[in-house]
Amino acid sequence: MRPRYLPDAEWIDSRTSGLPLSWASDLKAHWLSTNAVDHYAANVQLREATESLLQVRIPLDANDATLCEAARALARRCASRAEIFHTVPELRAAMERVCQGQHIKPP
């Protein structure tokens, strides 16, 4: 039995349904412009973008206050590692693990 492939519109809607409307609209517009030139690239870009966005642990439409509070909480979590690790290399490695656990590239 051959797999059933969704029509483009259904597939795009299924990929963007969990996103805020403004994000979904932007991704759909980008897909449409890229699809006009390269269907494969448009699909890959949409798939990779939505996979990445759906891993974000705070709302994509969060306001500045929410983002700042999330940053403060993560900074406190990193700083608390100094209570456990007392050498610079160990502390740095622990802080990097905190960042990686949040899908953030360590500085």
RONU-879337 format. One line per field, with one value per residue (C-alpha): residue number from 0; residue in one letter; x, y, z. Coordinates in pm, whole numbers. Example, Ala and Ser with C-alpha at 12.3 -4.5 7.8 and 13.67 -1.06 7.14 Angstrom:
<sites>
nr <- 0, 1
rest <- a, s
east <- 1230, 1367
north <- -450, -106
up <- 780, 714
</sites>
This chain:
<sites>
nr <- 0, 1, 2, 3, 4, 5, 6, 7, 8, 9, 10, 11, 12, 13, 14, 15, 16, 17, 18, 19, 20, 21, 22, 23, 24, 25, 26, 27, 28, 29, 30, 31, 32, 33, 34, 35, 36, 37, 38, 39, 40, 41, 42, 43, 44, 45, 46, 47, 48, 49, 50, 51, 52, 53, 54, 55, 56, 57, 58, 59, 60, 61, 62, 63, 64, 65, 66, 67, 68, 69, 70, 71, 72, 73, 74, 75, 76, 77, 78, 79, 80, 81, 82, 83, 84, 85, 86, 87, 88, 89, 90, 91, 92, 93, 94, 95, 96, 97, 98, 99, 100, 101, 102, 103, 104, 105, 106
rest <- m, r, p, r, y, l, p, d, a, e, w, i, d, s, r, t, s, g, l, p, l, s, w, a, s, d, l, k, a, h, w, l, s, t, n, a, v, d, h, y, a, a, n, v, q, l, r, e, a, t, e, s, l, l, q, v, r, i, p, l, d, a, n, d, a, t, l, c, e, a, a, r, a, l, a, r, r, c, a, s, r, a, e, i, f, h, t, v, p, e, l, r, a, a, m, e, r, v, c, q, g, q, h, i, k, p, p
east <- 0, 139, 151, -105, 61, -130, -203, 29, -232, -320, 46, 129, -170, -67, 286, 177, -139, 36, 189, 54, -134, 132, 409, 201, 116, 482, 590, 315, 410, 776, 678, 474, 758, 1017, 786, 758, 1130, 1206, 931, 1173, 1357, 1028, 915, 1247, 1263, 907, 964, 1288, 1145, 834, 1033, 1256, 975, 768, 1060, 1054, 946, 792, 505, 621, 399, 533, 578, 904, 821, 772, 1099, 1290, 1149, 1244, 1596, 1625, 1509, 1762, 2038, 1950, 1962, 2306, 2433, 2308, 2551, 2829, 2697, 2775, 3079, 3374, 3626, 3585, 3597, 3340, 3113, 3134, 3050, 2752, 2623, 2664, 2452, 2178, 2181, 2183, 1891, 1694, 1810, 2017, 2366, 2605, 2806
north <- 0, 338, 614, 892, 1226, 1529, 1811, 2107, 2321, 2043, 1966, 2334, 2371, 2059, 2196, 2543, 2467, 2491, 2832, 3182, 3317, 3577, 3315, 3071, 3343, 3441, 3080, 3017, 3329, 3224, 2873, 3016, 3237, 2960, 2699, 2905, 2842, 2515, 2290, 2062, 2349, 2510, 2189, 2129, 2487, 2474, 2138, 2248, 2583, 2431, 2155, 2419, 2657, 2386, 2311, 2662, 2641, 2986, 3117, 3246, 3550, 3626, 3990, 4149, 4100, 3726, 3697, 3895, 3680, 3362, 3499, 3588, 3242, 3077, 3308, 3217, 2850, 2892, 3094, 2829, 2584, 2772, 2616, 2273, 2327, 2525, 2528, 2743, 2453, 2249, 2550, 2647, 2292, 2286, 2619, 2494, 2190, 2417, 2611, 2297, 2156, 2462, 2429, 2746, 2768, 2833, 3155
up <- 0, -100, 161, 121, 69, 190, -53, 4, 178, 426, 495, 554, 788, 979, 1023, 1138, 1338, 1678, 1606, 1669, 1367, 1281, 1282, 1078, 823, 783, 737, 481, 287, 287, 174, -114, -238, -207, -357, -674, -730, -549, -410, -226, -54, 47, 215, 390, 518, 651, 817, 983, 1093, 1249, 1422, 1575, 1672, 1838, 2073, 2219, 2581, 2612, 2401, 2063, 2105, 2454, 2550, 2666, 3034, 2984, 2793, 3056, 3337, 3150, 3099, 3468, 3571, 3341, 3467, 3829, 3736, 3580, 3877, 4120, 3963, 4145, 4468, 4326, 4102, 4236, 3953, 3645, 3396, 3590, 3641, 3276, 3168, 3406, 3274, 2918, 3003, 3138, 2810, 2597, 2799, 2688, 2325, 2364, 2215, 2506, 2482
</sites>
